[in-house]
Amino acid sequence: MSDILRGLTAAGWPFLFAWVFPSAAGVGAFGLLLFPAIDHLPVAREIAALTTTERALIMAAVAVGLAISLSAISTPLYRVLEGYTLWPHRLQEWAVAKQRERKRKTESKVKEAAEGWQQALLYEELNRFPVDDSEIVPTALGNAIRASETYAADRFNLDSQNFWSELYSVVPESLQGAYDQARAEIDFFVSLFYMVGAFGASAAMIALGTASFSLLPMAFVAFVLMPVCYRLATASTTYLNETVRGIVNVGRVGLAASLGLSLPPTLELEREMWGIVNAFTFYPYEDEWASRLDEFRARAVASRMLWKSTGST
């Protein structure tokens, strides 16, 4: 058990906070509130006969295994909440239309609001939508995450999703830590969303299967907490969006240098450069993209030669 704990600690406190803590809370709640109603069943009866220490170790092992499993499948878990997976096509279209209408209403409120904290809150809500309406997805959480994913493309024509590993590697550790913390906050509420949902479903099934109807209020409370967790996850994306903007704004300079490029003197040329880089890395190799990319590589070489000659005089 100590080796497992050391491994989890090495994985980082964001993992412990985002996945292990909600899993431990869910397993603990199940053991305290639901397990007594099924301790007469065959397997549960054997567990109930164990000592308190042995039961605690089993619960800890289950919590750790559950946390690792949730972390491993976090992408499909997110995609369900973002509206990408398991959503019927017609439901997706209806939800996207509703989200676009929400964006239009928020834009109107921003224009009508007086300057001050109220307008700032409305801008914060508006920033949880992608700038381009074609990028709007079916859910509020999905749009909030999509807003950060499309920021680089909107401002600099840079596909930050394609170059995220490179961008992350060239920014200062302070920005990396800020991003990890922001992501952990959202992961925490997403993990908690699924845990309270699983607890509610378990409570309902045990109540109906064993006639322990006193458990039904627990199931009801758990189901009520699910939208609360979802809203908190959506609200937590504000800090994520800020850190992603910081990584893009700062990291694209280092990214260009690491790719053997230099930023052009104008934003228009920079957008052209990143568009070429996007195409060069995304599509199969073509001489056309390579020759256009060489123009910006030549600028980088010329800049380095100028810097060396200036520094030597």
C-alpha positions as CSV (number, residue, x, y, z in Angstrom):
1,M,0.0,0.0,0.0
2,S,2.9,2.4,0.8
3,D,4.3,1.8,-2.7
4,I,1.0,2.7,-4.2
5,L,0.7,5.9,-2.2
6,R,4.3,6.9,-3.2
7,G,3.4,6.2,-6.9
8,L,0.2,8.3,-6.6
9,T,2.1,11.1,-4.9
10,A,4.7,11.0,-7.7
11,A,1.9,11.4,-10.2
12,G,1.2,14.8,-8.7
13,W,-1.2,16.5,-6.3
14,P,-3.5,17.4,-9.2
15,F,-4.2,13.7,-9.8
16,L,-4.8,13.1,-6.1
17,F,-7.1,16.1,-5.8
18,A,-9.0,15.6,-9.1
19,W,-9.5,11.8,-9.1
20,V,-8.4,10.1,-5.9
21,F,-10.3,12.4,-3.5
22,P,-13.7,12.1,-5.2
23,S,-13.3,8.4,-5.6
24,A,-12.4,8.0,-1.9
25,A,-15.4,10.1,-1.0
26,G,-17.7,8.0,-3.1
27,V,-16.4,4.7,-1.9
28,G,-16.6,5.9,1.7
29,A,-20.2,7.1,1.3
30,F,-21.1,3.7,-0.2
31,G,-19.4,1.8,2.6
32,L,-21.0,3.9,5.4
33,L,-24.5,4.5,3.9
34,L,-25.3,1.7,1.5
35,F,-23.2,-1.3,2.4
36,P,-25.2,-2.0,5.7
37,A,-28.3,-2.6,3.5
38,I,-26.6,-5.4,1.5
39,D,-24.2,-6.9,4.1
40,H,-26.3,-10.1,4.2
41,L,-25.6,-10.9,0.6
42,P,-23.0,-13.7,-0.1
43,V,-19.9,-11.6,-1.1
44,A,-20.9,-8.6,1.1
45,R,-21.4,-11.0,4.1
46,E,-17.7,-12.1,3.8
47,I,-16.5,-8.5,3.6
48,A,-18.6,-7.6,6.6
49,A,-17.0,-10.4,8.6
50,L,-13.5,-8.8,8.2
51,T,-11.9,-6.5,10.7
52,T,-12.2,-2.8,10.5
53,T,-8.6,-2.4,9.3
54,E,-9.1,-5.0,6.6
55,R,-12.3,-3.3,5.4
56,A,-10.5,0.0,5.4
57,L,-7.7,-1.4,3.2
58,I,-10.2,-2.9,0.8
59,M,-12.0,0.5,0.5
60,A,-8.7,2.3,0.0
61,A,-7.7,-0.2,-2.8
62,V,-11.1,0.2,-4.5
63,A,-10.9,4.0,-4.3
64,V,-7.4,4.0,-5.8
65,G,-8.4,1.6,-8.6
66,L,-11.5,3.6,-9.3
67,A,-9.5,6.8,-9.5
68,I,-7.0,5.4,-11.9
69,S,-9.8,4.0,-14.0
70,L,-11.7,7.3,-14.1
71,S,-8.5,9.1,-15.1
72,A,-7.7,6.6,-17.8
73,I,-11.2,7.1,-19.4
74,S,-11.4,10.8,-18.7
75,T,-11.6,11.7,-22.4
76,P,-14.8,9.7,-23.2
77,L,-16.2,10.9,-19.8
78,Y,-15.6,14.5,-20.9
79,R,-17.0,13.9,-24.4
80,V,-20.3,12.7,-23.0
81,L,-20.6,15.9,-21.0
82,E,-19.5,18.0,-23.9
83,G,-22.1,16.6,-26.2
84,Y,-19.9,14.7,-28.6
85,T,-20.5,11.1,-27.5
86,L,-23.8,9.1,-27.0
87,W,-25.9,12.0,-28.1
88,P,-28.4,11.4,-30.9
89,H,-27.8,13.6,-33.9
90,R,-31.2,15.4,-33.7
91,L,-30.6,16.1,-30.0
92,Q,-27.1,17.5,-30.8
93,E,-28.6,19.8,-33.4
94,W,-31.3,21.0,-31.0
95,A,-28.8,21.6,-28.2
96,V,-26.4,23.5,-30.5
97,A,-29.2,25.8,-31.6
98,K,-30.1,26.4,-27.9
99,Q,-26.4,27.2,-27.1
100,R,-26.2,29.6,-30.0
101,E,-29.3,31.4,-28.7
102,R,-27.8,31.6,-25.3
103,K,-24.7,33.2,-26.8
104,R,-26.8,35.8,-28.7
105,K,-28.7,36.6,-25.5
106,T,-25.5,37.0,-23.6
107,E,-24.1,39.3,-26.3
108,S,-27.2,41.5,-26.1
109,K,-26.9,41.7,-22.3
110,V,-23.3,42.7,-22.6
111,K,-24.2,45.6,-24.9
112,E,-27.1,46.7,-22.7
113,A,-25.2,46.4,-19.3
114,A,-23.6,49.4,-17.7
115,E,-19.8,49.3,-17.3
116,G,-18.7,47.8,-14.1
117,W,-18.7,44.4,-12.3
118,Q,-22.0,43.3,-13.9
119,Q,-20.7,43.8,-17.4
120,A,-17.5,42.0,-16.4
121,L,-19.5,39.0,-15.2
122,L,-21.4,39.0,-18.5
123,Y,-18.1,39.1,-20.5
124,E,-16.9,36.2,-18.4
125,E,-20.0,34.2,-19.4
126,L,-19.6,35.3,-23.0
127,N,-16.0,34.2,-23.0
128,R,-17.2,30.6,-22.3
129,F,-18.4,30.5,-25.9
130,P,-16.2,30.1,-29.0
131,V,-15.9,33.2,-31.2
132,D,-17.0,31.4,-34.3
133,D,-20.6,30.1,-34.1
134,S,-19.6,27.1,-36.2
135,E,-17.5,25.9,-33.3
136,I,-20.4,25.9,-30.8
137,V,-21.2,22.5,-29.4
138,P,-24.3,21.1,-27.6
139,T,-23.4,21.8,-23.9
140,A,-22.2,24.7,-21.7
141,L,-19.2,22.7,-20.5
142,G,-18.3,21.8,-24.1
143,N,-18.4,25.4,-25.2
144,A,-16.4,26.6,-22.3
145,I,-13.6,24.1,-23.1
146,R,-14.0,24.7,-26.9
147,A,-13.5,28.5,-26.3
148,S,-10.0,27.8,-24.9
149,E,-9.2,25.2,-27.6
150,T,-10.1,27.7,-30.4
151,Y,-8.5,30.8,-29.0
152,A,-5.1,30.3,-30.8
153,A,-6.8,29.7,-34.1
154,D,-9.0,32.7,-33.8
155,R,-6.2,35.1,-32.8
156,F,-3.1,33.7,-34.6
157,N,-4.4,31.0,-37.0
158,L,-2.5,28.5,-34.9
159,D,-3.9,25.0,-34.2
160,S,-3.1,24.8,-30.5
161,Q,-4.7,21.4,-30.2
162,N,-2.2,20.0,-32.8
163,F,0.8,21.7,-31.1
164,W,-0.3,21.5,-27.5
165,S,2.6,19.3,-26.3
166,E,5.1,21.6,-27.9
167,L,3.4,24.8,-26.6
168,Y,3.2,23.3,-23.1
169,S,6.9,22.3,-23.1
170,V,8.2,25.8,-24.0
171,V,6.3,28.0,-21.5
172,P,7.6,28.8,-18.0
173,E,6.9,26.3,-15.2
174,S,4.6,28.9,-13.5
175,L,2.3,28.7,-16.5
176,Q,2.5,24.9,-16.6
177,G,1.6,24.7,-12.9
178,A,-1.3,27.2,-13.4
179,Y,-2.7,25.1,-16.2
180,D,-2.4,21.8,-14.3
181,Q,-4.2,23.4,-11.3
182,A,-6.9,24.8,-13.6
183,R,-7.4,21.5,-15.3
184,A,-7.5,19.6,-11.9
185,E,-10.3,21.9,-10.7
186,I,-12.5,20.9,-13.7
187,D,-11.5,17.2,-13.4
188,F,-12.5,17.3,-9.7
189,F,-16.1,18.3,-10.5
190,V,-16.3,16.0,-13.5
191,S,-15.1,13.1,-11.4
192,L,-17.5,14.1,-8.6
193,F,-20.4,14.3,-11.1
194,Y,-19.9,10.7,-12.1
195,M,-19.4,9.6,-8.5
196,V,-22.6,11.1,-7.2
197,G,-24.4,9.7,-10.2
198,A,-23.1,6.2,-9.5
199,F,-23.9,6.6,-5.8
200,G,-27.5,7.7,-6.6
201,A,-28.0,4.8,-9.0
202,S,-26.6,2.4,-6.5
203,A,-28.8,3.7,-3.7
204,A,-31.9,3.5,-5.9
205,M,-31.2,-0.1,-7.0
206,I,-30.4,-1.3,-3.5
207,A,-33.6,0.5,-2.2
208,L,-35.8,-1.2,-4.8
209,G,-34.0,-4.6,-4.6
210,T,-34.0,-4.9,-0.8
211,A,-37.1,-2.9,0.0
212,S,-34.9,-0.5,2.0
213,F,-36.9,2.5,0.9
214,S,-35.2,4.8,3.4
215,L,-32.3,4.9,0.9
216,L,-34.4,6.6,-1.8
217,P,-33.9,10.1,-0.3
218,M,-30.1,9.5,-0.6
219,A,-30.6,8.7,-4.2
220,F,-32.7,11.8,-4.7
221,V,-30.0,14.0,-3.1
222,A,-27.3,12.4,-5.2
223,F,-29.2,13.1,-8.4
224,V,-29.8,16.7,-7.4
225,L,-26.1,17.1,-6.8
226,M,-25.2,16.0,-10.4
227,P,-26.3,19.3,-12.1
228,V,-24.6,21.2,-9.3
229,C,-21.3,19.5,-10.0
230,Y,-21.8,20.1,-13.7
231,R,-22.3,23.8,-13.2
232,L,-19.3,24.1,-10.9
233,A,-17.2,22.3,-13.6
234,T,-18.4,24.8,-16.2
235,A,-17.7,27.8,-13.9
236,S,-14.2,26.5,-13.2
237,T,-13.3,26.8,-16.9
238,T,-12.8,30.5,-16.5
239,Y,-9.3,30.0,-15.0
240,L,-8.5,27.3,-17.6
241,N,-9.3,29.7,-20.4
242,E,-7.0,32.4,-18.8
243,T,-4.1,30.0,-18.5
244,V,-4.6,28.6,-22.1
245,R,-4.5,32.2,-23.4
246,G,-1.3,32.8,-21.4
247,I,0.3,29.6,-22.8
248,V,-0.6,30.6,-26.4
249,N,0.4,34.2,-26.1
250,V,3.7,33.4,-24.5
251,G,4.4,30.0,-25.9
252,R,4.0,30.7,-29.5
253,V,7.2,32.7,-29.5
254,G,9.2,29.7,-28.1
255,L,7.2,27.4,-30.3
256,A,8.3,29.2,-33.4
257,A,12.0,29.2,-32.3
258,S,11.8,25.5,-31.5
259,L,10.5,24.8,-35.0
260,G,13.3,26.8,-36.6
261,L,11.1,29.7,-37.4
262,S,10.9,33.4,-36.3
263,L,7.8,35.4,-35.8
264,P,7.2,37.8,-38.7
265,P,7.0,41.6,-38.0
266,T,3.2,41.8,-38.6
267,L,0.3,39.8,-37.3
268,E,-1.0,39.2,-40.8
269,L,2.3,37.4,-41.7
270,E,2.3,35.5,-38.5
271,R,-1.2,34.2,-39.2
272,E,0.0,33.1,-42.6
273,M,3.0,31.4,-41.1
274,W,1.0,29.4,-38.6
275,G,-1.5,28.5,-41.3
276,I,1.3,27.0,-43.3
277,V,2.7,25.2,-40.3
278,N,-0.7,23.7,-39.6
279,A,-1.1,22.5,-43.1
280,F,2.5,21.1,-43.3
281,T,2.0,19.0,-40.1
282,F,-1.6,18.0,-40.6
283,Y,-1.6,16.9,-44.2
284,P,0.7,14.5,-46.1
285,Y,4.0,16.1,-47.3
286,E,3.7,18.4,-50.3
287,D,6.4,20.5,-51.9
288,E,4.1,23.5,-52.0
289,W,3.8,23.7,-48.2
290,A,7.5,23.0,-47.8
291,S,8.6,25.8,-50.1
292,R,6.2,28.3,-48.4
293,L,7.5,27.2,-45.0
294,D,11.1,27.6,-46.1
295,E,10.4,31.4,-46.5
296,F,9.9,31.7,-42.7
297,R,12.8,29.3,-42.0
298,A,15.0,31.6,-44.1
299,R,13.8,34.6,-42.0
300,A,14.8,32.7,-38.9
301,V,18.3,32.0,-40.2
302,A,18.8,35.6,-41.3
303,S,17.7,36.8,-37.9
304,R,20.2,34.5,-36.2
305,M,23.0,35.6,-38.5
306,L,22.2,39.2,-38.0
307,W,22.2,38.7,-34.2
308,K,25.6,37.0,-34.3
309,S,27.1,39.6,-36.5
310,T,25.8,42.4,-34.3
311,G,26.9,40.7,-31.2
312,S,30.5,40.2,-32.5
313,T,31.1,43.8,-33.5
